[in-house]
Amino acid sequence: MRQMKDSGIAWVGEIPQEWDIQKNKYIFKIKKDIVLPNKSYQLLSLTTNGIREKDEDDCSGKVPENYDGYQIVRRNDLVMCLFDLDCSAVFSGISQYDGMISPAYKILKINNSISNERYYAYWFNYVSSKRYYKQYSKSLRYTLNADEFNRLFSPVPPLDEQKRIADFLDKECGKIDELKADIQTQIDTLEQYKRSVITEAVTHGLNPDVSMKDSGIAWVGEFPAHWERKKGKYILTLLSRPIKKDDGVITCFRDGEVTLRSNRREEGFTMADKEIGYQGVNVGDLVVHGMDGFAGAIGISDSRGKASPVLNVLDTKQNKEYIMYYLRSMAYNDVFTALSTGIRVRSCDLRWNKLAELLYPLPPIAEQEQIVDYIDYQLARTNEIIADKKSQIETLDEYKKSLIYEYVTGKKEVV
């Protein structure tokens, strides 16, 4: 049993007797090499999986004006996120690339004589998992500046032990990450199955032996011979309800939930100074997000509230859930994206004028209800399996956090 001593850091507790504790300024050096005009850099981002190359935009080539102040990152630099410490999803990572990153982050060079960057990547992973640095911030956004960071203390194990800890955690955390990736693949497959259930049911019905005919809808192909098709303007009504004094804000999320923001989260939203054009939404209204509908933001409201005019609030004498599932199937199959004429990346304008001109396959109402019941049942069963698998991932995440904590603080020893 190794001898322990008080670290002097309340949230660390005891550390091995032979370990040191030093201020961050003696372990790390915060550097800021600004990118140079007319030079080429790869734009990088800090994610929950480390430093990644950004691929949504072509940011290679000469540095444009809007990247003034961006910093040069070199391979093996430790990149820190020291803002929004109460809610930021990412904290630190070791860059695998040379490139540039936002001036909002801190780039650390380690003192190689006493520190190993992989050990400290795990150390800051532990710090961030419990948001321990939040208590030291004096700003409204829970941000640490360079001086505040430099004054904080970190453990300094013997250098060879740092390397052993990093090697051990690389191996064990790698195993955990492989298990998580396998479970996530299973979840992705189940999510795709849900989409296929919806698409097959709303476009071809539930009877595989029914006579078929051409639907006249390019992406649907054939549908049951007794079905009709109509444009949206003949089956949907665009509503414009007045708002009420105590209405909360309704949001249509990309997972299809339409609910009060307060039911999900309050942070991360931009609140309008003036609610120009806001409209009332009732429980049971069919809602299609005018900008995010292409990604599945289509659902039926479970709340009374008010919403931005970007949401299409609709009524119909058809089965609302059937229409909802049909529109979602178009989103899942990238039909809206294919129909888009806009220039905004991964977006499609789904305002009323477009929804009104779309063709909708229409089974008899009784059959629409059967289709909805079938989809609801299949999705409920599948969601139970998905919830169980997500719980497995959460358990693995907690185990990984505890493993990192035990070794970076010396509670357990790598032998």
N, C-alpha and C positions, 0 to 999 in steps of 0.2 A: 504494500500500500504506500503510494507516494505521499510525501508530506505536503500539506497545503498551507496557504497563508491568505489573509484578507487582501483582495485586490485594490480596495479603496473605491471601487465602483459598485454602487449599491445593487445595480441590476445584473452584475456579473458574479458577485459573491467571491468565493475562494478560487484561487488559481494555484498551480504547483509552485512550490517553494523556490525552484530555480528559475521561474519565469520573471521577467521584468515588466514594469508598467511605465510607459513614457507618453509624453504629449505627442499628439499627431504631427506637430511641426518637426519633430525629430525623426519621424518615420517616413513621412511623405513630403514631397515638395509640389505645391500647386503650380502648374505651368500654364502659360497661355500664349501659344505661338499663333498669331493671327494669320489667316490665309492671305496669300499675296495676289494682287490683281494679275490677270492674264496668265494665271497658272491653272493647271487641271487637277481637280480633286474628286474623289468619290464621296458623295454625301452619305453619312452614316447616321444611324439612330440608335438610341438606347432602349432596349425592349426587355421584357421579363425573361427572355432567353439569351440575354447578352447583347453585345454590339452587333448590329446587322447592317448590311448595305441596303439603302432605300431603293426599291425597284418600281414604285408607283409613278415616279417621274424620272425623266432622263436628266440627271443632275451632273453628269460627267462633263468635262470640258472646262472652259474658262469660268471663273467664279462670277455669277451675275451680281448686280448691285444689291439685290435683296439678301445676299449672303454676307454683307459687310459685317465684320466682327466675328465671323465663324472661326473656329479654332482648328488647328492641325492636330490630328490624332495619328499616333504611330502604333504599329503592332505591339501588343503587350502592355500598352498604357492602361492604367486603371481609371475608368471613367465613372464619376459620381453624380448622382442626382441629389442635390441638397435643397430642393424647394418642394413645397406642398408635402411636407413630411408627414402630415396627418392622413393623406389619401393617395399619394403617388404609388403607382403599381410597380415602379422600377426604382432601384437604388444604385446599384453599381454593376460593373461588368468589365471584363478584360477584352480589349479590342483585338480581334483577329485580323484587322485590316489597317492599312494606311488610308487616311482620308480626312474629312472635315466633319465637325459636329457643331451643334448650336452653342452659342456663347452662354446659354443658360446652365450648362453642365460644368463641373470641375474635372480637370484632367490631372491625375496624380502620377508623379514619378516616385518610385520607391527608393529608399536607401538600401542598396543591394548588400551592404555590409551587415545589416541586421534584419532585413525583411525579404519575404517571398511574396510576389504579387498574387499567387494563387491562394495562399493562406489568407491574405487580407481580403480577397474577393469573398471567401467564405465567411470571414469575420464580419464584413459589412452586410452580407446576406443575413446573418444572425441579428445584427443591429436593426436592420430594416424590418425583419419579420415581426418584431414587437414595437417598432417605431420608437425606439429608445431616444433617438436624437431630437424628437419633437419637443421634449421637455426643456431643451436648451435654447430653443428659438425664441426670439423676442418680437418677431414680425407677425403680422396678421395672416400671412400665407405660410406660416411655419417653415421659414427658410433660414438656413445657416449661411452666414457669409464666411469668407476665408479665415478671418481672425477667430471667429467663434469655433469653426471646425478645428483650427490649429491648437486651440486651448484644451480641447477634449483629450482624454486619455484612451489608449488602446494597449492590450497586452502585447508583449514581445517575447515569445518563446525562443529558445535557442534556435538558430537558423536551420540546423539539420532536422530539428523536430518540426519546425514549420513545414518543411518539405515533406516529411513523413505524413503529417496530418493532411496536407493537400493531396498527396498521392492516394492516401486511404479514402478520403472523401470523394476524390475523382472517381475511384473505383466503385464505392458503395452507392454514391448518388447516381452514377451512371446506370447501375442496375435498377435503381428506383425509377429513373427517367425512362428506361426501356419498358418497364412494366406499365408506367403511365401512358407511354406512347401507344402501346398495344391496346390498352383499354380505350384510349381516345379514338383509335382506329375503329374499334367496335362501336363506339358511340356515333362516329361519323357515318358508319354503315347503316346504323339504325335510323339516323336522321334522314339519310337518303331513302331508306325504305318508307318512312312516313310520307315523304314527298311523292314517291311513286304510287303509294296507296291513294293519295288525294288525286293525282293526275289521272290515273286509270279510271277511278270511280266517276269523276266529274266529266270525263270526255267519252267514256265508253260504257258507263253504267255497271250494273252488278251481274247481269245475266250474260254469260259468255256465248250462249246459243241464240241470242236474239238476232233478227235480220238487221243488216247494216246498210247505210247509204252514205254518199258523200256529204259531209257536213257543210261544205262551202267555206269552212274556216281552215286556212292553210295549215296551221300548226296542229290542228285536231285530227285532220284526215276524216276517216269514217266515224259516224256515230250511229246509235240505234235508229232504225227507220221511222219509228213513231215520235222521235224527238223533233222539236222545232228549233229555229235559230232566230234571234231578234237583236236589233241594235239596242244599245244601252238606253238611248233616249226614250224608247218605248216601254221599258220595264223598270227604269230607275228614276227617282225624283231627287233632285239636289235640294237639300234643306237649307234654311237660313234662320235658325232659331235665335230669339233674343237671349242675351245673357242675363243672369241674375246677380244680385249684389254680392252674395256670398260664394259664388262659383269658384272652385279651384281650377287650376290649369290641367287640361287633359292632353296627354301625349299619346301618339300612335307609335309604338316601338317596332323595331325590325323583326322581332320574334312574333309579331301579330297581336300582342296584347295592347288593348286600348284602355287606358286607366288614368286616374289622377297621378300626376308626377309624384305627389307625396306618398303614393302607395309603392313606389319603386325607389326613388332617390330624389334628392333635391340638388345635390352638387353637380357641376358639369353642364348646367343649362345656362343659356343667356336669356335673361328676363327682359322683355320689351318695356321701354319707358312708357310708351303709349300703346294701348291695346287696340290699335286701329283695325277694324274689320273682324275683330274676334266674334265668335259665334257660339251659341249654346249647343251642348251635346247632351242627349238623354241616354239613359241606360237602354241598351238594345239597338242603338243607332249603328248602321253600317258605316265604317270609316275607312277611307283610302287616303294614305299620305301622298300629297301631290309631288313630293320630291323623293321620298324613300320607299314608295310603293313598289318600285322595281325590285327592291331587296326583301320584300315580304311584309312591309309595314301596312298591313291590311287586316282589319279585324272588326269585332263588334264591341262597343263600349260597355264596360261593366260599371260605369260611374256616370253621375251627372256632373257637368262642369262646363268650362268654356275652352275654346280651342282657337288656335291661329287659323287664318283663312287659307293656309297652305293645306289644311285637311279638308277633303271632300266628305261631307256628312250626308249620307244617303238613306233613302227609304225605298221599299219595293214591296209589291204584292207577291213576289216570288219568295221562296224560302231564303232568308238573308244569309244563313250559314252556307247554303249551297252556292250562292253568288260569291260569298267571301272565299270559299274554298276554290272556286273556279279562278278567281282573280289571283289568288295565291299560287295556283298551279302555273299561271302565266309567268308570275315572278320567278318561281323556282326553275322554270325552263328557259329563262332569259328571253322570253318573248317581248317583254316591254323594252328591254335593252336593244333588241334587234329593231324594234319599231322607232327607237329614239332618233330624233334629228338634231338633238342638242350637241353642244361641244363639251359640256361638263363631264369629266371622267366618272364612270360608274354612276350615272344618273339618268333619269328619264322623267320628263314632265308628264305627270298623270293628272292633269287638271280635268275638270268636268267635260270640256269640249272633246277630249280624247276618249274618256270613259263612255261618253254618250254615243260615239261612233263605233265603238268596239262591237263585234258580234259575239253573242252569248248563246251557248247550247242550252236548250230548255226542255228537260223532261217534264212530264206531268207533275203537278205539285206533290202528289202522294209519293211518286218515285223520288223526287228531290228529297223528301223527308227520309225515305229509306236510305238513300245515299249518304245523307248527313249522319244518320244513326250509325251506319256501318263505319264511316270515317272516324266518328267520335270514339267508337268502341276500339277500333284498331289503334288509334293514336293513344288512347288511355293505356292500353296494354303495353304498347311500346314505350311510352313515357315512364311507366313503372320500372322497366328494365333499364332505361337510360338513367333514371334517378339512382338506382342501385349502383350502377357503374360509376356515376359521378361521386357517389359516396365512397367508393373504393379509391378513387383518385384523391379525394380529400384526406382519407386515412393515410395514404402514401405521402401526401404533402406534409401532414403533421409529423409522420415518422421521420421524414427527411429533415425537417426543421429541428426536431429533437436531436437527431444524429449530429447535425452541424453544431448545435449548441454545446453538446457534451464534449466534442473534441476541440473546438476552437477556444473553449474556456478551460480546457485541461481537466474537466471532470472525469473524462476517460482518457486512457493513454494508448497510443498506437505502439504495439510491441512487435 
